[in-house]
Amino acid sequence: MREWGYSLSQLEVQPGERIRLNIRNDGNIPHEFMFMPMANMQAIAYRLERADWNLLEHAAPYERSLVLPGQSFEVTMRIAEPGAWMFMCMFPYHMQFGMMGQMATPGLSMAM
């Protein structure tokens, strides 16, 4: 991650596959890393237009609430079923600047 995006913003995965994401903040400011099913993201899309929402208003299967510049971490998961997921920085306006990406099984990616 960096200002304002990810080195890989579109990932294709296969059902049954085990994946490992290595995330590093190569930017100059703090960011957040959140990973959630696309359906959950669509349910909170209204936040894209707001700067006053509460960071505790959401639920995500994985979240790292603060990633300082230079910090890195790893997320390992198994793709149990076909689907589409989104990863992003939910700090106010970071998504609008491009800090979002998508992981999907074949045929299920969505326009972002």
Sequence and secondary structure as in RCSB ss.txt:
>XXXX:A:sequence
MREWGYSLSQLEVQPGERIRLNIRNDGNIPHEFMFMPMANMQAIAYRLERADWNLLEHAAPYERSLVLPGQSFEV
TMRIAEPGAWMFMCMFPYHMQFGMMGQMATPGLSMAM
>XXXX:A:secstr
 BTTB S  EEE  TT EEEEEEE  SSS EEEEEEEHHHHHHTGGGGG S   TTS   SEEEEEE TT EEEE
EEE  SS EEEEE  STTTTTTT EEEEE TT     
